[in-house]
């Protein structure tokens, strides 16, 4: 397993474990999390804010990496997601996470997923 693949797998594991300290260890101080539609979270504080919001709205979220593609300074994770929203709706979906790495840490993460579903979750309609 390459270093990029290992970092990507550790990111998925830390999201599932809701381990904020591990996420911080895996990211640069000026990390960017780009999340549709048109949301960008800056720095480790921004990523922590996003993770806390995600945990409030999807307390039972699990991400399963279906496939990881990696190069020297990037990794792409195809994933399946399942969970339950606070109002009790089931969530089943898939997406991709593109990680740009610098010195073995995530400098940028771009998420691709069902934006209509995310908007409904963000607005707590489901």
C-alpha positions in Angstrom: 0.0 0.0 0.0 1.4 3.4 -1.0 1.6 6.3 1.5 -1.2 8.1 -0.4 -3.4 5.0 -0.1 -2.6 4.7 3.6 -3.5 8.3 4.2 -6.8 7.9 2.3 -7.7 4.8 4.3 -6.8 6.6 7.6 -9.1 9.5 6.6 -12.0 7.2 6.0 -11.3 5.4 9.3 -11.1 8.6 11.3 -14.4 9.9 9.8 -16.1 6.7 10.8 -14.6 6.8 14.3 -15.4 10.5 14.6 -11.8 11.0 15.7 -11.2 14.7 15.4 -7.6 14.5 16.7 -6.7 11.9 14.0 -8.3 14.1 11.3 -6.2 17.0 12.5 -3.1 14.8 12.4 -3.9 13.8 8.8 -4.4 17.4 7.5 -2.3 20.5 6.9 -3.0 23.6 9.0 -4.4 25.4 6.0 -6.4 22.4 4.7 -9.5 23.1 2.5 -12.6 21.0 2.5 -14.6 21.7 -0.6 -18.2 20.4 -0.3 -21.1 20.9 -2.7 -23.0 23.0 -3.2 -20.5 25.9 -3.0 -19.3 25.3 0.5 -15.6 25.6 1.5 -14.3 25.0 5.0 -10.9 26.4 5.7 -8.2 25.2 8.1 -8.5 22.5 10.7 -11.1 24.6 12.6 -13.2 24.7 9.5 -12.9 20.9 9.0 -13.8 20.4 12.7 -16.9 22.6 12.3 -18.0 20.6 9.3 -17.4 17.3 11.1 -19.4 18.5 14.1 -22.3 19.6 11.8 -22.1 16.2 10.0 -22.3 14.3 13.2 -25.3 16.4 14.5 -27.2 15.8 11.3 -26.1 12.2 10.5 -25.2 10.6 13.9 -25.1 7.1 12.4 -23.1 7.8 9.2 -20.7 5.1 8.0 -18.5 5.4 4.9 -17.1 2.3 3.2 -14.2 2.8 0.7 -15.1 0.8 -2.3 -11.8 1.7 -4.1 -8.8 3.9 -3.6 -6.8 5.2 -6.6 -3.6 6.9 -5.6 -0.5 8.7 -6.9 2.4 10.4 -5.3 0.5 13.5 -4.1 -3.2 12.5 -4.4 -5.8 9.8 -3.7 -9.3 9.3 -4.9 -11.7 7.4 -2.7 -14.9 5.9 -4.2 -17.2 5.3 -1.3 -20.6 4.1 -0.3 -22.3 5.8 2.6 -25.1 4.6 4.9 -26.6 6.1 7.9 -29.6 7.6 9.6 -30.6 11.3 9.9 -31.8 12.8 13.2 -35.5 12.8 12.1 -35.1 9.1 11.3 -34.6 8.9 7.5 -32.3 6.2 6.2 -29.4 7.4 4.0 -27.8 5.3 1.3 -25.6 6.8 -1.3 -22.2 6.9 -2.9 -19.7 9.5 -3.8 -16.0 10.3 -4.3 -13.4 12.1 -2.3 -10.4 13.6 -4.0 -7.5 14.2 -1.7 -4.6 16.5 -2.6 -1.6 15.6 -0.4 1.4 17.7 0.7 4.1 16.0 2.7 1.9 13.1 3.5 -1.0 15.2 4.8 -4.3 16.3 3.2 -4.1 19.8 1.9 -7.4 19.8 0.1 -10.4 17.5 0.0 -13.0 17.8 -2.7 -16.2 15.8 -2.1 -18.5 14.7 -4.9 -22.0 13.4 -3.8 -25.7 13.7 -4.3 -26.2 17.5 -3.7 -30.0 17.3 -3.6 -29.8 14.7 -0.8 -27.1 16.8 1.1 -29.3 20.0 0.8 -32.2 18.1 2.3 -30.0 16.8 5.2 -28.5 20.2 5.7 -32.0 21.8 5.9 -33.1 18.9 8.2 -36.0 18.0 5.8 -35.1 14.3 6.0 
